[in-house]
Amino acid sequence: MSQISFNNIHKTYAKRTILQGATFTLHAGRCCLLFGPNGAGKSTLQRICAGLEKPDSGRVSSRNGEQTWKRQRHYLQTQCVYLHQQAYMFDGSVVQNLAYALPRTATKTERQGLINMALHWAGLELIADSWAKTLSGGERQRVALARAWLRSPRYMLLDEPTNNLDETAKQRTLALLMSLKAQGIALLIASHDTQHFESVTDEWLELSQGKIISRSSSTSYTGNVIPLHKIQQARP
């Protein structure tokens, strides 16, 4: 089973300590919900985990063994995908946005096949040719998830993925997150809304004074999430 551990992550901004020995592990097919007050350092920690921001110190344990963050940075950037809470859309259609995630070595036939798979997975077929920057917040989030999915990450780091979405869009997003878990992808979700993510969360991680406090794992959730096949049949 694939897993990655972040050990004793420290980060300081302008003499202010943001992270002080943050330590936790992500496991394949499981979701960790990272929560804490605004300014606690949740986004900073996620960016460090994705290899996008350098910590002052810390070590990472992966399939490459335990090494410094600097030595693991390339692995993090190739195996982890970070999604900002404001889903970014490139100029162009939904299809063109998805194409950005595909390897340049893929043939035209391979590219079209992968894009069709992503459109179907995220229920985007009906808006495939729509200009991405005109989409609703929920549609943008599904495009961003599908684009990240095309990169075949082992770990997906999501910053407030249901922020400012209506209930239907939230349910669609949650169903996609459940699908990612079923595919063996590890999720690290940063959110202030701990209750809304109960259906997908396996472990709660509280970021307090720069340190991670692990809460009890969940194995008994019986709430309802709209099945993915029904979401794919629904109009955007």
ZILINGI-V516321 format. One record per pair of residues at least 24 apart in sequence whose ideal C-beta (glycine too) atoms are under 6 Angstrom apart, sorted by the first residue. I is the first residue (numbers start at 1). J is the second residue. Records with the same first field share a line. If there is no record, write none. Layout:
# ZILINGI-V516321
I: J + J
This chain:
# ZILINGI-V516321
1: 28
2: 28 + 154
3: 27
4: 62
5: 61
6: 60
7: 59
8: 58
9: 55 + 58
10: 55 + 56 + 57
11: 44 + 55 + 56
12: 56
17: 210
18: 44
19: 210
20: 210 + 211
21: 211
22: 212
23: 212
24: 205 + 212
26: 155 + 186 + 188
27: 186
28: 184 + 186
29: 181 + 184
30: 202
31: 181 + 187 + 200 + 201 + 202
32: 188 + 203 + 205
33: 189 + 197 + 201 + 204
34: 190 + 205
35: 194 + 206
36: 206 + 207
40: 207
42: 190 + 207
43: 159
46: 82 + 157 + 159 + 190
49: 157
50: 80 + 82 + 157
51: 76 + 77
79: 154 + 155
80: 155
81: 148 + 151 + 153 + 156
82: 157
83: 144 + 148 + 158
84: 159
85: 159 + 160 + 163
87: 140 + 141 + 144
89: 132 + 133 + 140
93: 129
94: 124 + 127 + 128 + 130 + 132 + 143
95: 128
97: 132 + 143
98: 146 + 147
101: 147 + 150 + 151
118: 146 + 150
122: 146
123: 231 + 232
126: 236
127: 236
137: 164 + 165
138: 165 + 169
139: 236
141: 173
145: 176
155: 186
156: 185 + 187
157: 188
158: 189
159: 190
160: 191
171: 226
172: 231
174: 199 + 225
175: 225 + 226 + 228 + 231
179: 228
199: 223 + 225
